Amino acid sequence: MADHTPVPPQDPQSGTEDTHLRRHDSDESHHRDSSGLHAAPHGPQRLSVWTTAQQTGPVQRRGRYLPESVKHPARMLPAIAAHAIAAYTQPGDLVLDPMCGIGTTLVEAIHAGRDAIGVEYESRWSTIADANITHAHQHGATGRASVVRGDATRLASLLPAALAGQVALVVTSPPYGPTVHGLVRPGADGVAKFDNAYNDGTDRGNLAYRDLTGLTDGFEQILTGCATLLRPGGTVVVTARPWRKHGQLVDLPSAVIAAGTRAGLIPTERCVALLAAVRDGHLVARPSFFQLQAVRKARTGGTPLHLITHEDVLIFRRPHTQPPTEDLTVLPTSHQQRYKDSVAAPGREARD
């Protein structure tokens, strides 16, 4: 485990990234947080549609992440993580990402004054996550963060037992398969993909190499471990979207909801994180080359597909272990008092 403490800020440096995956921003300056990013709005303006792609991925990451971060095949948009952290936590809270990749959730958490811990199976990505955390501290992030290298389906054996019941928020996303769109480079023989796989294929331990049933079973194990680490009432935010295999829809979001329910979590919301910008009342899509190509081929073949411009955001809560106070009236009087005594904080009397 690598632990990181803040150091004085330095001048930022730029980085690049593909534009077809994840983050949040808004044009209203009064929604900015102290780090310069946009926080989630409060009150009636907090909507189920998150405007998380007002800026492109490269712009969102520029100077905030190291350039090698672009090599990860499925980066979460920083704005999605930032929105979830602003919406579901307070400064000083602990945030967990059990599949943290290059550390997007961790970086956004510590910039927002939260502490964070991440787990990553691939050493290549955990090394970059460590470097991104150090980079964030060099640029003013005040939270603490650690990255653990290991298999998130065994969280209980990876993380200290003292963390049980301490996590306020989990933010993560399951993989969409062994290869994704990645980046493209034009050449004499056409367009070539690169940085589109989690590893070279020799290590099949990554969930990305499982079929949908294996993926959801593994993700259920991860969520079960997260449920133990969450404090009562803590929140889990999972981003996912369907994909197509041999022309048929693979409904990953529904599979995630089922996995979360089996893990003992309560589904509470289903939101949308935009991958398109909102401009003058219209959506401006930012698809990858291969997304456009797939949709065009399908339409040419007679299947009227739509271009995907959002992530499903699936939100769960850990149930409170004790029944709410208003339910105590169904218990005999003596049991009511014993229950109140049992949940009273040390040194504090139980009150009616």
C-alpha positions in Angstrom: 0.0 0.0 0.0 1.4 3.4 -0.9 0.3 6.3 1.3 0.4 9.9 0.1 0.5 13.1 2.1 0.1 16.6 0.7 3.2 18.5 -0.5 3.4 22.2 -1.7 1.9 22.9 -5.2 4.0 23.2 -8.3 3.3 24.4 -11.8 0.8 22.2 -13.7 1.8 20.1 -16.7 -0.4 19.0 -19.5 -1.8 15.6 -20.4 -3.9 14.0 -23.1 -6.7 11.4 -23.3 -9.2 10.0 -25.7 -12.7 11.6 -25.6 -15.1 8.7 -25.6 -15.3 8.0 -21.8 -16.1 9.8 -18.6 -16.3 13.3 -16.3 -18.5 16.3 -15.0 -18.5 20.0 -15.5 -21.0 22.9 -15.6 -21.0 26.4 -17.1 -22.4 28.0 -13.9 -19.4 29.5 -12.0 -21.3 29.4 -8.7 -21.1 25.7 -8.8 -17.3 25.6 -8.7 -15.6 24.0 -5.7 -12.3 25.2 -4.2 -10.2 23.0 -6.5 -11.5 24.8 -9.6 -13.7 21.9 -10.7 -17.4 22.1 -10.7 -19.3 20.6 -7.8 -22.7 19.0 -7.9 -25.5 21.6 -7.5 -27.7 21.6 -4.5 -31.5 21.9 -4.0 -33.9 21.6 -6.9 -31.1 22.0 -9.4 -29.6 18.6 -8.4 -31.0 16.6 -11.3 -30.9 12.9 -12.3 -29.1 14.0 -15.5 -25.5 14.9 -14.8 -23.8 17.3 -17.2 -20.4 15.6 -17.0 -19.0 16.3 -20.5 -19.2 20.1 -20.8 -15.5 19.8 -21.4 -13.8 17.0 -23.3 -11.8 14.3 -21.5 -8.4 15.8 -22.5 -9.4 19.2 -21.2 -10.7 17.7 -17.9 -7.4 15.9 -17.3 -5.0 18.5 -18.6 -2.5 19.4 -15.9 -4.5 17.4 -13.3 -3.3 13.9 -14.4 0.0 12.6 -15.8 0.2 12.1 -19.6 0.6 8.3 -19.3 -2.9 8.1 -17.8 -4.2 8.1 -21.3 -2.9 4.6 -21.8 -5.7 3.0 -19.6 -8.4 1.6 -22.0 -11.4 2.6 -19.9 -10.9 5.8 -18.0 -13.7 7.3 -16.0 -14.4 11.0 -16.8 -13.1 13.0 -13.8 -16.4 15.0 -13.8 -18.4 11.9 -13.1 -16.3 11.0 -10.0 -16.3 14.7 -8.9 -20.1 14.9 -9.2 -20.6 11.8 -7.2 -18.1 12.9 -4.5 -19.8 16.3 -4.2 -23.3 14.9 -4.1 -22.8 12.0 -1.6 -19.9 13.0 0.8 -18.7 15.7 3.0 -15.1 17.0 3.4 -13.1 14.5 5.5 -15.2 11.5 4.4 -13.5 8.3 3.1 -14.1 7.3 -0.5 -13.3 3.9 -2.0 -12.8 2.7 -5.6 -12.2 -1.1 -5.6 -11.2 -1.0 -9.3 -9.4 2.3 -9.4 -7.5 2.0 -12.6 -5.3 5.1 -13.0 -6.8 6.6 -9.9 -9.5 9.0 -11.2 -11.8 8.6 -8.2 -8.9 9.0 -5.8 -7.6 12.1 -7.4 -11.0 13.8 -7.5 -11.6 12.8 -3.9 -8.4 14.3 -2.5 -8.8 17.5 -4.5 -12.2 17.8 -2.8 -10.8 17.4 0.7 -11.8 13.8 1.1 -9.6 10.8 1.9 -9.5 7.9 -0.5 -8.4 4.3 -0.9 -8.2 2.3 -4.2 -7.6 -1.3 -5.2 -6.2 -2.2 -8.6 -5.5 -5.6 -10.0 -3.0 -4.5 -12.7 0.3 -3.3 -11.4 0.8 -1.1 -14.5 -2.3 1.0 -13.6 -1.7 1.0 -9.8 1.7 2.5 -10.5 0.2 5.3 -12.5 -2.5 5.8 -9.9 0.2 6.3 -7.3 1.9 8.8 -9.5 -1.4 10.7 -10.2 -1.9 11.0 -6.4 1.5 12.4 -5.9 0.9 14.8 -8.8 -2.4 15.9 -7.2 -0.7 16.6 -3.9 1.9 18.7 -5.8 -0.9 20.7 -7.1 -2.7 21.5 -3.9 -4.9 18.4 -3.1 -5.4 18.2 0.7 -6.9 14.7 1.1 -4.9 11.5 1.8 -5.0 8.5 -0.5 -3.6 5.0 -0.8 -3.5 2.4 -3.6 -3.5 -1.3 -2.9 -2.4 -3.8 -5.6 -4.7 -6.9 -5.5 -7.9 -8.7 -6.5 -10.9 -6.7 -5.4 -13.1 -9.8 -5.2 -11.2 -10.5 -2.0 -11.4 -7.0 -0.4 -11.6 -8.5 3.1 -8.1 -9.9 2.8 -6.7 -6.9 1.1 -7.8 -4.0 3.3 -7.3 -3.5 7.1 -10.2 -4.7 9.2 -10.3 -1.3 10.9 -11.8 0.1 7.7 -15.1 -1.9 8.2 -18.0 0.6 8.5 -15.8 3.6 7.7 -16.3 4.2 4.0 -18.9 6.9 3.1 -18.9 6.4 -0.7 -17.8 3.8 -3.2 -17.4 5.0 -6.8 -16.4 2.5 -9.5 -17.2 1.0 -12.8 -17.0 -2.6 -14.1 -15.0 -3.4 -17.2 -16.8 -3.8 -20.5 -14.8 -6.7 -21.9 -11.1 -7.5 -22.5 -10.8 -4.8 -25.2 -12.5 -1.5 -25.6 -12.3 1.4 -28.1 -8.9 2.7 -26.8 -7.1 5.2 -29.0 -6.6 5.3 -32.8 -3.8 6.2 -35.1 -4.2 6.7 -38.8 -1.7 5.0 -41.1 -1.0 3.8 -44.6 -3.1 0.7 -44.0 -6.0 2.5 -42.4 -6.9 3.3 -38.8 -5.1 1.2 -36.1 -6.1 0.7 -32.5 -3.7 1.0 -29.5 -4.0 1.2 -25.7 -7.3 -0.8 -26.0 -6.6 -3.7 -23.6 -6.1 -4.0 -19.9 -3.0 -6.2 -20.3 -1.4 -8.3 -23.0 -3.8 -11.2 -22.4 -1.4 -13.4 -20.5 -3.1 -12.7 -17.1 -6.8 -13.7 -17.2 -7.4 -12.8 -13.6 -8.9 -9.4 -14.6 -12.7 -9.4 -14.6 -12.6 -8.0 -18.1 -11.7 -11.5 -19.4 -14.9 -13.1 -18.0 -18.2 -13.5 -19.8 -21.2 -11.6 -18.6 -22.2 -14.2 -16.0 -18.6 -14.4 -14.7 -18.3 -10.6 -14.7 -21.5 -10.1 -12.7 -20.6 -12.9 -10.2 -17.2 -11.2 -9.7 -18.7 -7.8 -9.4 -21.2 -9.2 -6.8 -18.2 -10.4 -4.7 -16.7 -6.9 -5.0 -19.9 -5.2 -3.9 -20.3 -7.6 -1.0 -16.9 -6.6 0.2 -17.8 -2.9 -0.3 -21.0 -3.4 1.7 -18.9 -4.5 4.7 -16.6 -1.4 4.4 -19.5 1.0 4.0 -20.8 2.8 7.0 -24.6 2.4 7.6 -26.4 4.5 5.0 -23.2 4.7 2.9 -23.6 5.1 -0.8 -22.3 3.1 -3.8 -22.1 4.8 -7.3 -21.5 2.5 -10.3 -21.3 3.7 -13.8 -22.1 1.2 -16.6 -23.6 1.1 -20.0 -24.8 -1.6 -22.3 -22.8 -2.8 -25.3 -23.5 -5.0 -28.3 -22.1 -8.4 -29.0 -22.8 -9.9 -32.4 -25.5 -7.3 -32.9 -27.3 -8.2 -29.7 -27.7 -5.9 -26.6 -25.8 -6.9 -23.5 -27.6 -5.1 -20.7 -24.8 -4.6 -18.2 -26.6 -1.9 -16.1 -29.4 -4.3 -15.2 -26.9 -7.0 -14.4 -25.1 -4.5 -12.0 -28.4 -3.7 -10.2 -29.0 -7.5 -9.7 -25.5 -8.0 -8.4 -25.8 -5.1 -6.0 -29.1 -6.4 -4.7 -27.6 -9.8 -4.1 -24.7 -8.2 -2.3 -27.2 -6.8 0.2 -27.3 -3.2 -1.1 -30.5 -1.2 -1.7 -30.9 0.4 -5.1 -32.0 4.0 -4.6 -31.5 5.9 -7.9 -30.7 5.4 -11.6 -29.2 8.6 -13.1 -27.6 9.5 -16.3 -24.1 10.9 -16.7 -23.8 12.7 -20.1 -20.9 11.9 -22.4 -22.1 14.7 -24.7 -21.9 18.5 -24.0 -25.1 20.6 -23.7 -24.8 23.6 -26.1 -27.7 26.0 -26.8 -30.3 23.4 -26.0 -28.6 20.6 -28.1 -26.4 17.7 -27.3 -23.0 17.7 -28.9 -21.7 14.1 -29.1 -18.1 13.1 -28.5 -18.0 9.5 -29.7 -14.9 7.6 -30.5 -14.0 6.6 -34.1 -15.1 3.0 -33.5 -18.4 4.0 -31.9 -19.3 6.1 -35.0 -18.2 3.3 -37.3 -20.3 0.7 -35.5 -23.4 2.8 -35.6 -22.9 3.7 -39.2 -22.5 0.1 -40.2 -25.6 -0.9 -38.3 -27.7 1.8 -39.9 -26.4 0.8 -43.3 -27.4 -2.8 -42.5 -30.9 -1.7 -41.6 -30.6 -1.6 -37.8 -31.5 2.0 -36.6 -29.1 2.2 -33.7 -28.6 5.4 -31.7 -25.2 6.7 -30.7 -24.7 6.2 -27.0 -24.0 9.6 -25.3 -24.4 8.7 -21.7 -23.4 6.4 -18.9 -26.0 4.8 -16.6 -25.3 5.8 -13.0 -26.6 3.1 -10.6 -26.8 4.2 -7.0 -27.1 1.9 -4.0 -27.1 2.4 -0.2 -26.0 0.2 2.6 -29.0 -0.4 4.8 -28.9 0.8 8.4 -28.4 -2.3 10.7 -30.9 -1.1 13.3 -34.6 -0.4 12.7 -35.5 3.3 12.6 -36.7 4.9 15.8 -40.3 5.2 14.6 -40.5 1.4 14.3 -39.8 1.0 18.1 -43.5 1.4 18.9 -44.2 -2.1 17.7 -41.9 -3.6 20.4 -43.0 -4.2 24.0 -42.0 -1.3 26.3 -39.2 -3.2 28.0 -37.7 -4.1 24.6 -37.9 -0.5 23.4 -35.8 0.6 26.3 -33.2 -2.2 25.9 -33.0 -1.4 22.2 -32.4 2.3 22.9 -29.8 1.4 25.5 -28.0 -0.8 23.0 -27.7 1.8 20.3 -26.9 4.8 22.6 -23.5 6.3 22.0 -20.9 5.6 24.7 -21.1 8.2 27.4 -24.4 9.5 26.1 -27.9 8.6 27.4 -30.5 7.3 25.1 -33.4 9.7 24.6 -37.1 9.4 23.8 
